[in-house]
Amino acid sequence: MSLGILAAAIHTWAPGCEIRDVDTIFRAPLQVDSKPTVRVVATDLDAEARTVQLDLTIANEAMEVRVVGTAIVKL
C-alpha cells in the first residue's frame, strides 16, 4: 500500500513522468483507513538526463514518519 501511495504522490507532482527507481525503508505500518501525509522533495536535478531525485516520506495522522525513501524520476 505504501509504495502505491508514494507512486500516486509522484504522479500528482509530475503527471506523465516515468518512475525509474524507488528505494524505501518501512519503519512502521500504516493503519488501514488512515489519512497519511506524503511529502515529496526534489533534492537533485540532472538536466541533461531529464531526471530528478526525490526524497519521500509518509507520516501517519500523528505526523510520525512511517516510511522514508528516495526515487529517481524521468520527466
CHARMM-style PDB file with segment names, atoms N, HN, CA, C and O in Angstrom:
ATOM      1  N   MET     1       0.819  -1.183   0.000  1.00  0.00      PROA
ATOM      2  CA  MET     1       0.000   0.000   0.000  1.00  0.00      PROA
ATOM      3  C   MET     1       0.869   1.255   0.000  1.00  0.00      PROA
ATOM      4  O   MET     1       0.557   2.218  -0.701  1.00  0.00      PROA
ATOM      5  N   SER     2       1.948   1.259   0.772  1.00  0.00      PROA
ATOM      6  HN  SER     2       2.201   0.477   1.342  1.00  0.00      PROA
ATOM      7  CA  SER     2       2.785   2.453   0.889  1.00  0.00      PROA
ATOM      8  C   SER     2       3.447   2.822  -0.428  1.00  0.00      PROA
ATOM      9  O   SER     2       3.528   4.003  -0.766  1.00  0.00      PROA
ATOM     10  N   LEU     3       3.921   1.834  -1.178  1.00  0.00      PROA
ATOM     11  HN  LEU     3       3.855   0.875  -0.904  1.00  0.00      PROA
ATOM     12  CA  LEU     3       4.528   2.130  -2.478  1.00  0.00      PROA
ATOM     13  C   LEU     3       3.504   2.722  -3.442  1.00  0.00      PROA
ATOM     14  O   LEU     3       3.836   3.609  -4.228  1.00  0.00      PROA
ATOM     15  N   GLY     4       2.292   2.252  -3.389  1.00  0.00      PROA
ATOM     16  HN  GLY     4       2.022   1.532  -2.750  1.00  0.00      PROA
ATOM     17  CA  GLY     4       1.225   2.811  -4.218  1.00  0.00      PROA
ATOM     18  C   GLY     4       0.925   4.253  -3.848  1.00  0.00      PROA
ATOM     19  O   GLY     4       0.692   5.084  -4.725  1.00  0.00      PROA
ATOM     20  N   ILE     5       0.928   4.555  -2.559  1.00  0.00      PROA
ATOM     21  HN  ILE     5       1.117   3.879  -1.847  1.00  0.00      PROA
ATOM     22  CA  ILE     5       0.711   5.930  -2.105  1.00  0.00      PROA
ATOM     23  C   ILE     5       1.835   6.829  -2.612  1.00  0.00      PROA
ATOM     24  O   ILE     5       1.580   7.937  -3.083  1.00  0.00      PROA
ATOM     25  N   LEU     6       3.085   6.350  -2.517  1.00  0.00      PROA
ATOM     26  HN  LEU     6       3.292   5.449  -2.135  1.00  0.00      PROA
ATOM     27  CA  LEU     6       4.218   7.151  -2.997  1.00  0.00      PROA
ATOM     28  C   LEU     6       4.156   7.361  -4.502  1.00  0.00      PROA
ATOM     29  O   LEU     6       4.383   8.473  -4.978  1.00  0.00      PROA
ATOM     30  N   ALA     7       3.852   6.311  -5.259  1.00  0.00      PROA
ATOM     31  HN  ALA     7       3.667   5.407  -4.872  1.00  0.00      PROA
ATOM     32  CA  ALA     7       3.760   6.435  -6.715  1.00  0.00      PROA
ATOM     33  C   ALA     7       2.664   7.430  -7.109  1.00  0.00      PROA
ATOM     34  O   ALA     7       2.853   8.237  -8.019  1.00  0.00      PROA
ATOM     35  N   ALA     8       1.531   7.369  -6.431  1.00  0.00      PROA
ATOM     36  HN  ALA     8       1.378   6.712  -5.692  1.00  0.00      PROA
ATOM     37  CA  ALA     8       0.440   8.305  -6.721  1.00  0.00      PROA
ATOM     38  C   ALA     8       0.862   9.744  -6.420  1.00  0.00      PROA
ATOM     39  O   ALA     8       0.524  10.658  -7.172  1.00  0.00      PROA
ATOM     40  N   ALA     9       1.596   9.949  -5.328  1.00  0.00      PROA
ATOM     41  HN  ALA     9       1.870   9.206  -4.717  1.00  0.00      PROA
ATOM     42  CA  ALA     9       2.065  11.295  -4.987  1.00  0.00      PROA
ATOM     43  C   ALA     9       3.053  11.809  -6.028  1.00  0.00      PROA
ATOM     44  O   ALA     9       3.012  12.981  -6.401  1.00  0.00      PROA
ATOM     45  N   ILE    10       3.940  10.933  -6.496  1.00  0.00      PROA
ATOM     46  HN  ILE    10       3.973   9.980  -6.193  1.00  0.00      PROA
ATOM     47  CA  ILE    10       4.910  11.336  -7.527  1.00  0.00      PROA
ATOM     48  C   ILE    10       4.177  11.721  -8.806  1.00  0.00      PROA
ATOM     49  O   ILE    10       4.501  12.737  -9.421  1.00  0.00      PROA
ATOM     50  N   HSD    11       3.195  10.923  -9.214  1.00  0.00      PROA
ATOM     51  HN  HSD    11       2.932  10.098  -8.715  1.00  0.00      PROA
ATOM     52  CA  HSD    11       2.463  11.229 -10.447  1.00  0.00      PROA
ATOM     53  C   HSD    11       1.567  12.453 -10.294  1.00  0.00      PROA
ATOM     54  O   HSD    11       1.259  13.111 -11.288  1.00  0.00      PROA
ATOM     55  N   THR    12       1.148  12.767  -9.090  1.00  0.00      PROA
ATOM     56  HN  THR    12       1.398  12.232  -8.283  1.00  0.00      PROA
ATOM     57  CA  THR    12       0.414  14.015  -8.860  1.00  0.00      PROA
ATOM     58  C   THR    12       1.364  15.197  -8.999  1.00  0.00      PROA
ATOM     59  O   THR    12       1.002  16.227  -9.566  1.00  0.00      PROA
ATOM     60  N   TRP    13       2.577  15.046  -8.481  1.00  0.00      PROA
ATOM     61  HN  TRP    13       2.871  14.209  -8.020  1.00  0.00      PROA
ATOM     62  CA  TRP    13       3.597  16.097  -8.554  1.00  0.00      PROA
ATOM     63  C   TRP    13       4.067  16.301  -9.988  1.00  0.00      PROA
ATOM     64  O   TRP    13       4.264  17.439 -10.415  1.00  0.00      PROA
ATOM     65  N   ALA    14       4.252  15.211 -10.743  1.00  0.00      PROA
ATOM     66  HN  ALA    14       4.092  14.286 -10.397  1.00  0.00      PROA
ATOM     67  CA  ALA    14       4.748  15.292 -12.124  1.00  0.00      PROA
ATOM     68  C   ALA    14       3.955  14.330 -13.008  1.00  0.00      PROA
ATOM     69  O   ALA    14       4.418  13.226 -13.293  1.00  0.00      PROA
ATOM     70  N   PRO    15       2.761  14.746 -13.443  1.00  0.00      PROA
ATOM     71  CA  PRO    15       1.937  13.870 -14.283  1.00  0.00      PROA
ATOM     72  C   PRO    15       2.704  13.456 -15.549  1.00  0.00      PROA
ATOM     73  O   PRO    15       3.367  14.279 -16.180  1.00  0.00      PROA
ATOM     74  N   GLY    16       2.603  12.196 -15.902  1.00  0.00      PROA
ATOM     75  HN  GLY    16       2.064  11.527 -15.390  1.00  0.00      PROA
ATOM     76  CA  GLY    16       3.245  11.703 -17.112  1.00  0.00      PROA
ATOM     77  C   GLY    16       4.706  11.338 -16.954  1.00  0.00      PROA
ATOM     78  O   GLY    16       5.343  10.923 -17.922  1.00  0.00      PROA
ATOM     79  N   CYS    17       5.251  11.482 -15.757  1.00  0.00      PROA
ATOM     80  HN  CYS    17       4.734  11.820 -14.971  1.00  0.00      PROA
ATOM     81  CA  CYS    17       6.656  11.139 -15.539  1.00  0.00      PROA
ATOM     82  C   CYS    17       6.844   9.626 -15.540  1.00  0.00      PROA
ATOM     83  O   CYS    17       5.884   8.861 -15.443  1.00  0.00      PROA
ATOM     84  N   GLU    18       8.093   9.219 -15.651  1.00  0.00      PROA
ATOM     85  HN  GLU    18       8.873   9.840 -15.729  1.00  0.00      PROA
ATOM     86  CA  GLU    18       8.446   7.804 -15.565  1.00  0.00      PROA
ATOM     87  C   GLU    18       9.235   7.579 -14.281  1.00  0.00      PROA
ATOM     88  O   GLU    18      10.309   8.153 -14.104  1.00  0.00      PROA
ATOM     89  N   ILE    19       8.716   6.761 -13.400  1.00  0.00      PROA
ATOM     90  HN  ILE    19       7.843   6.295 -13.544  1.00  0.00      PROA
ATOM     91  CA  ILE    19       9.428   6.450 -12.160  1.00  0.00      PROA
ATOM     92  C   ILE    19      10.467   5.394 -12.487  1.00  0.00      PROA
ATOM     93  O   ILE    19      10.129   4.261 -12.831  1.00  0.00      PROA
ATOM     94  N   ARG    20      11.734   5.771 -12.378  1.00  0.00      PROA
ATOM     95  HN  ARG    20      12.009   6.691 -12.099  1.00  0.00      PROA
ATOM     96  CA  ARG    20      12.824   4.862 -12.744  1.00  0.00      PROA
ATOM     97  C   ARG    20      13.231   3.951 -11.593  1.00  0.00      PROA
ATOM     98  O   ARG    20      13.579   2.791 -11.810  1.00  0.00      PROA
ATOM     99  N   ASP    21      13.189   4.472 -10.369  1.00  0.00      PROA
ATOM    100  HN  ASP    21      12.907   5.415 -10.193  1.00  0.00      PROA
ATOM    101  CA  ASP    21      13.661   3.706  -9.219  1.00  0.00      PROA
ATOM    102  C   ASP    21      13.014   4.255  -7.962  1.00  0.00      PROA
ATOM    103  O   ASP    21      12.846   5.466  -7.818  1.00  0.00      PROA
ATOM    104  N   VAL    22      12.655   3.367  -7.061  1.00  0.00      PROA
ATOM    105  HN  VAL    22      12.792   2.384  -7.178  1.00  0.00      PROA
ATOM    106  CA  VAL    22      12.160   3.760  -5.743  1.00  0.00      PROA
ATOM    107  C   VAL    22      12.854   2.876  -4.717  1.00  0.00      PROA
ATOM    108  O   VAL    22      12.890   1.654  -4.862  1.00  0.00      PROA
ATOM    109  N   ASP    23      13.399   3.495  -3.689  1.00  0.00      PROA
ATOM    110  HN  ASP    23      13.369   4.487  -3.572  1.00  0.00      PROA
ATOM    111  CA  ASP    23      14.049   2.768  -2.597  1.00  0.00      PROA
ATOM    112  C   ASP    23      13.397   3.236  -1.306  1.00  0.00      PROA
ATOM    113  O   ASP    23      13.415   4.428  -1.000  1.00  0.00      PROA
ATOM    114  N   THR    24      12.826   2.321  -0.551  1.00  0.00      PROA
ATOM    115  HN  THR    24      12.812   1.352  -0.800  1.00  0.00      PROA
ATOM    116  CA  THR    24      12.094   2.710   0.657  1.00  0.00      PROA
ATOM    117  C   THR    24      12.554   1.923   1.871  1.00  0.00      PROA
ATOM    118  O   THR    24      13.095   0.823   1.763  1.00  0.00      PROA
ATOM    119  N   ILE    25      12.322   2.524   3.023  1.00  0.00      PROA
ATOM    120  HN  ILE    25      11.883   3.418   3.110  1.00  0.00      PROA
ATOM    121  CA  ILE    25      12.510   1.864   4.309  1.00  0.00      PROA
ATOM    122  C   ILE    25      11.187   1.982   5.051  1.00  0.00      PROA
ATOM    123  O   ILE    25      10.681   3.083   5.273  1.00  0.00      PROA
ATOM    124  N   PHE    26      10.636   0.841   5.428  1.00  0.00      PROA
ATOM    125  HN  PHE    26      11.047  -0.053   5.248  1.00  0.00      PROA
ATOM    126  CA  PHE    26       9.379   0.812   6.149  1.00  0.00      PROA
ATOM    127  C   PHE    26       9.697   0.744   7.641  1.00  0.00      PROA
ATOM    128  O   PHE    26      10.114  -0.296   8.151  1.00  0.00      PROA
ATOM    129  N   ARG    27       9.497   1.860   8.329  1.00  0.00      PROA
ATOM    130  HN  ARG    27       9.159   2.705   7.915  1.00  0.00      PROA
ATOM    131  CA  ARG    27       9.820   1.930   9.758  1.00  0.00      PROA
ATOM    132  C   ARG    27       8.715   1.359  10.636  1.00  0.00      PROA
ATOM    133  O   ARG    27       8.988   0.767  11.680  1.00  0.00      PROA
ATOM    134  N   ALA    28       7.485   1.536  10.218  1.00  0.00      PROA
ATOM    135  HN  ALA    28       7.263   2.017   9.370  1.00  0.00      PROA
ATOM    136  CA  ALA    28       6.339   1.053  10.995  1.00  0.00      PROA
ATOM    137  C   ALA    28       5.136   1.001  10.054  1.00  0.00      PROA
ATOM    138  O   ALA    28       5.107   1.714   9.052  1.00  0.00      PROA
ATOM    139  N   PRO    29       4.148   0.167  10.366  1.00  0.00      PROA
ATOM    140  CA  PRO    29       2.982   0.061   9.480  1.00  0.00      PROA
ATOM    141  C   PRO    29       2.077   1.283   9.572  1.00  0.00      PROA
ATOM    142  O   PRO    29       2.067   2.010  10.565  1.00  0.00      PROA
ATOM    143  N   LEU    30       1.324   1.476   8.509  1.00  0.00      PROA
ATOM    144  HN  LEU    30       1.332   0.885   7.702  1.00  0.00      PROA
ATOM    145  CA  LEU    30       0.253   2.473   8.497  1.00  0.00      PROA
ATOM    146  C   LEU    30      -1.055   1.744   8.769  1.00  0.00      PROA
ATOM    147  O   LEU    30      -1.243   0.609   8.331  1.00  0.00      PROA
ATOM    148  N   GLN    31      -1.942   2.389   9.482  1.00  0.00      PROA
ATOM    149  HN  GLN    31      -1.789   3.310   9.838  1.00  0.00      PROA
ATOM    150  CA  GLN    31      -3.243   1.796   9.766  1.00  0.00      PROA
ATOM    151  C   GLN    31      -4.128   1.861   8.526  1.00  0.00      PROA
ATOM    152  O   GLN    31      -4.121   2.856   7.802  1.00  0.00      PROA
ATOM    153  N   VAL    32      -4.880   0.808   8.291  1.00  0.00      PROA
ATOM    154  HN  VAL    32      -4.885   0.000   8.879  1.00  0.00      PROA
ATOM    155  CA  VAL    32      -5.851   0.805   7.204  1.00  0.00      PROA
ATOM    156  C   VAL    32      -6.882   1.894   7.486  1.00  0.00      PROA
ATOM    157  O   VAL    32      -7.259   2.106   8.638  1.00  0.00      PROA
ATOM    158  N   ASP    33      -7.328   2.569   6.469  1.00  0.00      PROA
ATOM    159  HN  ASP    33      -7.021   2.397   5.533  1.00  0.00      PROA
ATOM    160  CA  ASP    33      -8.312   3.657   6.549  1.00  0.00      PROA
ATOM    161  C   ASP    33      -7.769   4.902   7.254  1.00  0.00      PROA
ATOM    162  O   ASP    33      -8.548   5.763   7.663  1.00  0.00      PROA
ATOM    163  N   SER    34      -6.451   5.010   7.402  1.00  0.00      PROA
ATOM    164  HN  SER    34      -5.818   4.310   7.069  1.00  0.00      PROA
ATOM    165  CA  SER    34      -5.892   6.225   7.977  1.00  0.00      PROA
ATOM    166  C   SER    34      -5.722   7.263   6.868  1.00  0.00      PROA
ATOM    167  O   SER    34      -5.922   6.964   5.691  1.00  0.00      PROA
ATOM    168  N   LYS    35      -5.359   8.454   7.246  1.00  0.00      PROA
ATOM    169  HN  LYS    35      -5.196   8.697   8.203  1.00  0.00      PROA
ATOM    170  CA  LYS    35      -5.150   9.538   6.291  1.00  0.00      PROA
ATOM    171  C   LYS    35      -3.693   9.983   6.380  1.00  0.00      PROA
ATOM    172  O   LYS    35      -3.383  10.960   7.061  1.00  0.00      PROA
ATOM    173  N   PRO    36      -2.790   9.263   5.690  1.00  0.00      PROA
ATOM    174  CA  PRO    36      -1.372   9.591   5.778  1.00  0.00      PROA
ATOM    175  C   PRO    36      -1.037  10.892   5.053  1.00  0.00      PROA
ATOM    176  O   PRO    36      -1.762  11.330   4.159  1.00  0.00      PROA
ATOM    177  N   THR    37       0.064  11.491   5.454  1.00  0.00      PROA
ATOM    178  HN  THR    37       0.653  11.135   6.180  1.00  0.00      PROA
ATOM    179  CA  THR    37       0.590  12.684   4.805  1.00  0.00      PROA
ATOM    180  C   THR    37       1.849  12.290   4.058  1.00  0.00      PROA
ATOM    181  O   THR    37       2.761  11.694   4.632  1.00  0.00      PROA
ATOM    182  N   VAL    38       1.896  12.623   2.778  1.00  0.00      PROA
ATOM    183  HN  VAL    38       1.155  13.107   2.312  1.00  0.00      PROA
ATOM    184  CA  VAL    38       3.035  12.296   1.937  1.00  0.00      PROA
ATOM    185  C   VAL    38       3.801  13.580   1.649  1.00  0.00      PROA
ATOM    186  O   VAL    38       3.211  14.622   1.365  1.00  0.00      PROA
ATOM    187  N   ARG    39       5.121  13.488   1.728  1.00  0.00      PROA
ATOM    188  HN  ARG    39       5.601  12.642   1.959  1.00  0.00      PROA
ATOM    189  CA  ARG    39       5.967  14.634   1.421  1.00  0.00      PROA
ATOM    190  C   ARG    39       6.951  14.217   0.337  1.00  0.00      PROA
ATOM    191  O   ARG    39       7.627  13.195   0.460  1.00  0.00      PROA
ATOM    192  N   VAL    40       7.027  15.011  -0.722  1.00  0.00      PROA
ATOM    193  HN  VAL    40       6.477  15.841  -0.822  1.00  0.00      PROA
ATOM    194  CA  VAL    40       7.930  14.775  -1.838  1.00  0.00      PROA
ATOM    195  C   VAL    40       8.785  16.022  -1.996  1.00  0.00      PROA
ATOM    196  O   VAL    40       8.266  17.118  -2.210  1.00  0.00      PROA
ATOM    197  N   VAL    41      10.109  15.849  -1.888  1.00  0.00      PROA
ATOM    198  HN  VAL    41      10.531  14.959  -1.714  1.00  0.00      PROA
ATOM    199  CA  VAL    41      11.033  16.976  -2.002  1.00  0.00      PROA
ATOM    200  C   VAL    41      12.074  16.645  -3.063  1.00  0.00      PROA
ATOM    201  O   VAL    41      12.748  15.619  -2.977  1.00  0.00      PROA
ATOM    202  N   ALA    42      12.207  17.510  -4.062  1.00  0.00      PROA
ATOM    203  HN  ALA    42      11.660  18.343  -4.133  1.00  0.00      PROA
ATOM    204  CA  ALA    42      13.240  17.333  -5.088  1.00  0.00      PROA
ATOM    205  C   ALA    42      14.587  17.712  -4.478  1.00  0.00      PROA
ATOM    206  O   ALA    42      14.743  18.803  -3.930  1.00  0.00      PROA
ATOM    207  N   THR    43      15.564  16.798  -4.576  1.00  0.00      PROA
ATOM    208  HN  THR    43      15.437  15.911  -5.021  1.00  0.00      PROA
ATOM    209  CA  THR    43      16.865  17.034  -3.952  1.00  0.00      PROA
ATOM    210  C   THR    43      18.004  17.118  -4.949  1.00  0.00      PROA
ATOM    211  O   THR    43      19.077  17.615  -4.607  1.00  0.00      PROA
ATOM    212  N   ASP    44      17.802  16.641  -6.185  1.00  0.00      PROA
ATOM    213  HN  ASP    44      16.930  16.237  -6.463  1.00  0.00      PROA
ATOM    214  CA  ASP    44      18.863  16.707  -7.187  1.00  0.00      PROA
ATOM    215  C   ASP    44      18.226  16.702  -8.566  1.00  0.00      PROA
ATOM    216  O   ASP    44      17.174  16.098  -8.776  1.00  0.00      PROA
ATOM    217  N   LEU    45      18.880  17.387  -9.509  1.00  0.00      PROA
ATOM    218  HN  LEU    45      19.735  17.877  -9.339  1.00  0.00      PROA
ATOM    219  CA  LEU    45      18.371  17.508 -10.867  1.00  0.00      PROA
ATOM    220  C   LEU    45      19.496  17.225 -11.841  1.00  0.00      PROA
ATOM    221  O   LEU    45      20.593  17.767 -11.707  1.00  0.00      PROA
ATOM    222  N   ASP    46      19.228  16.377 -12.821  1.00  0.00      PROA
ATOM    223  HN  ASP    46      18.337  15.936 -12.931  1.00  0.00      PROA
ATOM    224  CA  ASP    46      20.155  16.144 -13.921  1.00  0.00      PROA
ATOM    225  C   ASP    46      19.448  16.633 -15.177  1.00  0.00      PROA
ATOM    226  O   ASP    46      18.640  15.916 -15.767  1.00  0.00      PROA
ATOM    227  N   ALA    47      19.759  17.861 -15.581  1.00  0.00      PROA
ATOM    228  HN  ALA    47      20.416  18.444 -15.102  1.00  0.00      PROA
ATOM    229  CA  ALA    47      19.068  18.483 -16.709  1.00  0.00      PROA
ATOM    230  C   ALA    47      19.322  17.729 -18.012  1.00  0.00      PROA
ATOM    231  O   ALA    47      18.429  17.615 -18.851  1.00  0.00      PROA
ATOM    232  N   GLU    48      20.536  17.216 -18.178  1.00  0.00      PROA
ATOM    233  HN  GLU    48      21.262  17.309 -17.496  1.00  0.00      PROA
ATOM    234  CA  GLU    48      20.870  16.503 -19.413  1.00  0.00      PROA
ATOM    235  C   GLU    48      20.069  15.215 -19.545  1.00  0.00      PROA
ATOM    236  O   GLU    48      19.542  14.921 -20.617  1.00  0.00      PROA
ATOM    237  N   ALA    49      19.973  14.448 -18.471  1.00  0.00      PROA
ATOM    238  HN  ALA    49      20.401  14.687 -17.599  1.00  0.00      PROA
ATOM    239  CA  ALA    49      19.224  13.188 -18.483  1.00  0.00      PROA
ATOM    240  C   ALA    49      17.733  13.409 -18.242  1.00  0.00      PROA
ATOM    241  O   ALA    49      16.936  12.485 -18.404  1.00  0.00      PROA
ATOM    242  N   ARG    50      17.352  14.628 -17.857  1.00  0.00      PROA
ATOM    243  HN  ARG    50      18.000  15.379 -17.726  1.00  0.00      PROA
ATOM    244  CA  ARG    50      15.970  14.977 -17.518  1.00  0.00      PROA
ATOM    245  C   ARG    50      15.426  14.130 -16.379  1.00  0.00      PROA
ATOM    246  O   ARG    50      14.281  13.679 -16.410  1.00  0.00      PROA
ATOM    247  N   THR    51      16.280  13.921 -15.357  1.00  0.00      PROA
ATOM    248  HN  THR    51      17.210  14.288 -15.331  1.00  0.00      PROA
ATOM    249  CA  THR    51      15.856  13.161 -14.189  1.00  0.00      PROA
ATOM    250  C   THR    51      15.938  14.028 -12.937  1.00  0.00      PROA
ATOM    251  O   THR    51      16.725  14.971 -12.854  1.00  0.00      PROA
ATOM    252  N   VAL    52      15.106  13.677 -11.976  1.00  0.00      PROA
ATOM    253  HN  VAL    52      14.467  12.910 -12.044  1.00  0.00      PROA
ATOM    254  CA  VAL    52      15.055  14.365 -10.688  1.00  0.00      PROA
ATOM    255  C   VAL    52      15.127  13.293  -9.607  1.00  0.00      PROA
ATOM    256  O   VAL    52      14.468  12.257  -9.698  1.00  0.00      PROA
ATOM    257  N   GLN    53      15.938  13.557  -8.578  1.00  0.00      PROA
ATOM    258  HN  GLN    53      16.473  14.399  -8.503  1.00  0.00      PROA
ATOM    259  CA  GLN    53      15.948  12.679  -7.413  1.00  0.00      PROA
ATOM    260  C   GLN    53      15.023  13.279  -6.377  1.00  0.00      PROA
ATOM    261  O   GLN    53      15.052  14.484  -6.130  1.00  0.00      PROA
ATOM    262  N   LEU    54      14.206  12.440  -5.774  1.00  0.00      PROA
ATOM    263  HN  LEU    54      14.184  11.461  -5.974  1.00  0.00      PROA
ATOM    264  CA  LEU    54      13.218  12.880  -4.787  1.00  0.00      PROA
ATOM    265  C   LEU    54      13.463  12.200  -3.456  1.00  0.00      PROA
ATOM    266  O   LEU    54      13.829  11.025  -3.413  1.00  0.00      PROA
ATOM    267  N   ASP    55      13.263  12.929  -2.371  1.00  0.00      PROA
ATOM    268  HN  ASP    55      12.966  13.883  -2.406  1.00  0.00      PROA
ATOM    269  CA  ASP    55      13.177  12.343  -1.040  1.00  0.00      PROA
ATOM    270  C   ASP    55      11.694  12.209  -0.710  1.00  0.00      PROA
ATOM    271  O   ASP    55      10.913  13.130  -0.946  1.00  0.00      PROA
ATOM    272  N   LEU    56      11.317  11.070  -0.168  1.00  0.00      PROA
ATOM    273  HN  LEU    56      11.952  10.321   0.024  1.00  0.00      PROA
ATOM    274  CA  LEU    56       9.909  10.760   0.088  1.00  0.00      PROA
ATOM    275  C   LEU    56       9.697  10.393   1.547  1.00  0.00      PROA
ATOM    276  O   LEU    56      10.528   9.713   2.148  1.00  0.00      PROA
ATOM    277  N   THR    57       8.594  10.840   2.112  1.00  0.00      PROA
ATOM    278  HN  THR    57       7.919  11.392   1.624  1.00  0.00      PROA
ATOM    279  CA  THR    57       8.198  10.383   3.442  1.00  0.00      PROA
ATOM    280  C   THR    57       6.685  10.202   3.485  1.00  0.00      PROA
ATOM    281  O   THR    57       5.934  10.890   2.794  1.00  0.00      PROA
ATOM    282  N   ILE    58       6.268   9.262   4.311  1.00  0.00      PROA
ATOM    283  HN  ILE    58       6.878   8.703   4.873  1.00  0.00      PROA
ATOM    284  CA  ILE    58       4.846   9.095   4.629  1.00  0.00      PROA
ATOM    285  C   ILE    58       4.734   9.141   6.145  1.00  0.00      PROA
ATOM    286  O   ILE    58       5.417   8.400   6.852  1.00  0.00      PROA
ATOM    287  N   ALA    59       3.874  10.008   6.632  1.00  0.00      PROA
ATOM    288  HN  ALA    59       3.319  10.610   6.058  1.00  0.00      PROA
ATOM    289  CA  ALA    59       3.628  10.130   8.071  1.00  0.00      PROA
ATOM    290  C   ALA    59       2.176   9.758   8.360  1.00  0.00      PROA
ATOM    291  O   ALA    59       1.293   9.935   7.521  1.00  0.00      PROA
ATOM    292  N   ASN    60       1.951   9.242   9.561  1.00  0.00      PROA
ATOM    293  HN  ASN    60       2.668   9.098  10.243  1.00  0.00      PROA
ATOM    294  CA  ASN    60       0.580   8.918   9.966  1.00  0.00      PROA
ATOM    295  C   ASN    60      -0.133  10.182  10.438  1.00  0.00      PROA
ATOM    296  O   ASN    60       0.418  11.280  10.357  1.00  0.00      PROA
ATOM    297  N   GLU    61      -1.338  10.023  10.921  1.00  0.00      PROA
ATOM    298  HN  GLU    61      -1.785   9.131  10.987  1.00  0.00      PROA
ATOM    299  CA  GLU    61      -2.132  11.178  11.339  1.00  0.00      PROA
ATOM    300  C   GLU    61      -1.520  11.932  12.518  1.00  0.00      PROA
ATOM    301  O   GLU    61      -1.813  13.112  12.713  1.00  0.00      PROA
ATOM    302  N   ALA    62      -0.673  11.264  13.307  1.00  0.00      PROA
ATOM    303  HN  ALA    62      -0.435  10.305  13.149  1.00  0.00      PROA
ATOM    304  CA  ALA    62       0.032  11.914  14.423  1.00  0.00      PROA
ATOM    305  C   ALA    62       1.351  12.535  13.956  1.00  0.00      PROA
ATOM    306  O   ALA    62       2.148  13.003  14.769  1.00  0.00      PROA
ATOM    307  N   MET    63       1.574  12.534  12.624  1.00  0.00      PROA
ATOM    308  HN  MET    63       0.926  12.154  11.963  1.00  0.00      PROA
ATOM    309  CA  MET    63       2.779  13.079  11.984  1.00  0.00      PROA
ATOM    310  C   MET    63       4.049  12.319  12.363  1.00  0.00      PROA
ATOM    311  O   MET    63       5.142  12.885  12.361  1.00  0.00      PROA
ATOM    312  N   GLU    64       3.898  11.026  12.690  1.00  0.00      PROA
ATOM    313  HN  GLU    64       3.010  10.566  12.692  1.00  0.00      PROA
ATOM    314  CA  GLU    64       5.030  10.145  12.937  1.00  0.00      PROA
ATOM    315  C   GLU    64       5.434   9.536  11.594  1.00  0.00      PROA
ATOM    316  O   GLU    64       4.614   8.903  10.929  1.00  0.00      PROA
ATOM    317  N   VAL    65       6.677   9.723  11.199  1.00  0.00      PROA
ATOM    318  HN  VAL    65       7.343  10.237  11.740  1.00  0.00      PROA
ATOM    319  CA  VAL    65       7.139   9.225   9.905  1.00  0.00      PROA
ATOM    320  C   VAL    65       7.206   7.702   9.953  1.00  0.00      PROA
ATOM    321  O   VAL    65       7.885   7.127  10.804  1.00  0.00      PROA
ATOM    322  N   ARG    66       6.498   7.061   9.036  1.00  0.00      PROA
ATOM    323  HN  ARG    66       5.946   7.528   8.345  1.00  0.00      PROA
ATOM    324  CA  ARG    66       6.411   5.602   8.979  1.00  0.00      PROA
ATOM    325  C   ARG    66       7.210   5.009   7.824  1.00  0.00      PROA
ATOM    326  O   ARG    66       7.706   3.887   7.917  1.00  0.00      PROA
ATOM    327  N   VAL    67       7.333   5.769   6.729  1.00  0.00      PROA
ATOM    328  HN  VAL    67       6.929   6.681   6.653  1.00  0.00      PROA
ATOM    329  CA  VAL    67       8.043   5.302   5.547  1.00  0.00      PROA
ATOM    330  C   VAL    67       8.937   6.431   5.052  1.00  0.00      PROA
ATOM    331  O   VAL    67       8.500   7.578   4.955  1.00  0.00      PROA
ATOM    332  N   VAL    68      10.193   6.107   4.738  1.00  0.00      PROA
ATOM    333  HN  VAL    68      10.548   5.176   4.817  1.00  0.00      PROA
ATOM    334  CA  VAL    68      11.112   7.073   4.130  1.00  0.00      PROA
ATOM    335  C   VAL    68      11.686   6.426   2.880  1.00  0.00      PROA
ATOM    336  O   VAL    68      11.763   5.201   2.775  1.00  0.00      PROA
ATOM    337  N   GLY    69      12.087   7.264   1.942  1.00  0.00      PROA
ATOM    338  HN  GLY    69      12.025   8.258   2.027  1.00  0.00      PROA
ATOM    339  CA  GLY    69      12.678   6.697   0.733  1.00  0.00      PROA
ATOM    340  C   GLY    69      13.167   7.752  -0.213  1.00  0.00      PROA
ATOM    341  O   GLY    69      13.095   8.951   0.057  1.00  0.00      PROA
ATOM    342  N   THR    70      13.672   7.271  -1.343  1.00  0.00      PROA
ATOM    343  HN  THR    70      13.730   6.297  -1.562  1.00  0.00      PROA
ATOM    344  CA  THR    70      14.106   8.123  -2.431  1.00  0.00      PROA
ATOM    345  C   THR    70      13.563   7.558  -3.731  1.00  0.00      PROA
ATOM    346  O   THR    70      13.208   6.382  -3.812  1.00  0.00      PROA
ATOM    347  N   ALA    71      13.504   8.400  -4.739  1.00  0.00      PROA
ATOM    348  HN  ALA    71      13.793   9.355  -4.674  1.00  0.00      PROA
ATOM    349  CA  ALA    71      13.061   7.971  -6.062  1.00  0.00      PROA
ATOM    350  C   ALA    71      13.840   8.744  -7.113  1.00  0.00      PROA
ATOM    351  O   ALA    71      14.270   9.875  -6.890  1.00  0.00      PROA
ATOM    352  N   ILE    72      14.010   8.102  -8.271  1.00  0.00      PROA
ATOM    353  HN  ILE    72      13.660   7.183  -8.452  1.00  0.00      PROA
ATOM    354  CA  ILE    72      14.568   8.762  -9.447  1.00  0.00      PROA
ATOM    355  C   ILE    72      13.426   8.794 -10.465  1.00  0.00      PROA
ATOM    356  O   ILE    72      12.819   7.768 -10.775  1.00  0.00      PROA
ATOM    357  N   VAL    73      13.149   9.995 -10.977  1.00  0.00      PROA
ATOM    358  HN  VAL    73      13.641  10.828 -10.726  1.00  0.00      PROA
ATOM    359  CA  VAL    73      12.024  10.209 -11.875  1.00  0.00      PROA
ATOM    360  C   VAL    73      12.529  10.866 -13.151  1.00  0.00      PROA
ATOM    361  O   VAL    73      13.287  11.834 -13.100  1.00  0.00      PROA
ATOM    362  N   LYS    74      12.108  10.339 -14.291  1.00  0.00      PROA
ATOM    363  HN  LYS    74      11.492   9.552 -14.332  1.00  0.00      PROA
ATOM    364  CA  LYS    74      12.427  10.966 -15.580  1.00  0.00      PROA
ATOM    365  C   LYS    74      11.238  11.809 -16.016  1.00  0.00      PROA
ATOM    366  O   LYS    74      10.106  11.330 -16.074  1.00  0.00      PROA
ATOM    367  N   LEU    75      11.512  13.058 -16.317  1.00  0.00      PROA
ATOM    368  HN  LEU    75      12.432  13.447 -16.269  1.00  0.00      PROA
ATOM    369  CA  LEU    75      10.452  13.976 -16.720  1.00  0.00      PROA
ATOM    370  C   LEU    75      10.297  14.000 -18.227  1.00  0.00      PROA
ATOM    371  OT1 LEU    75       9.446  14.721 -18.748  1.00  0.00      PROA
TER     372      LEU     75
END
